[in-house]
Amino acid sequence: MATLKKSTNAIKTDTAKKAAPVKEIENKNFAMHRQNYKFMAIGCVVIVLGFLLMIGGGNADPAQFDASKMFSFQRITLAPVIVVAGFIFVGYAIMRKPKNNK
């Protein structure tokens, strides 16, 4: 019994020693910093919002055409500007170099 406890204690201390360097290596393997990924997610949400603003413009009756709904400011001007701003923000998030806090 004593040898079994001794060997399990040795295994626990060996894994504890190995766990710390592995975590440091994991952080260094990412292409970008965590903050860059957060900014990219925000940019993707902005892009999706822009595309959602472009949805619609149809009528319940397909025989009628309402140009004011189809060619509104929201769909022709605002939504494309938001989409382009989202793409620019994602580009910024990719190119951004994070500040070192260490």
N, C-alpha and C positions, 0 to 999 in steps of 0.2 A: 504494500500500500504506500509506503513511504517513497518508493521510487516512482510510482505513478504520479503522486502529488508533485514531486520534484520536477518531473519531466513536463507536466502541464504548466507549472510556474515558469519554466524555462521557455516554453512556447509563447506564453502570454507576454513575457518581457521581450522576446525576439520580435513579435509582431508589433508591439508598442514602439520599439526602436525603428522598425521599418516603415511604420505608418506616416510619420512626420515628413520624411523626405519625399515620399510618393505624392503627398498633397502639394508640395511645392512644385514638383515636376508637372502635375496636372495643370496647374495654373499657367505654366510657361508654354504649354502645348497649344493653347488657343491662339487663333490668328489675331484676335483683337481683345481688348479689355472688356470687362463686363459692362462698363458704362457705354461703350460703343454699341453693344447689342441692345441696350435699353433705348438708345437714340434711334437705332434702326427700327425697332418695334414701334416707336412713336411715329416715325416717318411712314411706316406701312399703314398705320391706323389713319393717318392724314390722307394718304392716297386712297384708301378704301372709302373714307368719308367723301372725298371728291367724286369718286365714281358713283356713290349712292346719291349724291346731289344731281347727277346726270340722268338718273332713272326717271321714267315717267313721260308725261307729255301726251299720252294717248287719251282717247275718249271712250266712253262706254259704247257709243254707237260708231262702228267703223265707217259708216257712210258719211259722217260729218268730220270736217277737219277744222281744228281750232289752232290757228297759228300763234296766238298769244301764249298758249300752254307749251307748244313745241319749241318756240324760239324765245323763251323767256330769258331774262338776265341771268337767272340762276343756272340754267343749263348751257347757255352759250358763252358766258363770260366767267362767272364765279367758280363753277365746278372745274373747268380746265386750269384756272389759275391755282386753285387749291391742289390739284393733282401735280402740277409742275413744281409747286412749292414743296410738296411731299417728296418728290424725286430728288430735288436739290438737297433737302434735309437728310435723306438717306445717303446721298453722296458725301455730304459733310460728315455724317456719322461713320462712314467707312474710312474716310481720309483722316479723321481726327486722331491726334496723338494724345493719349491720356497723360495727365500730370502725374509724376511720380510722388507718392506720399511717403516714400521710404527715405 
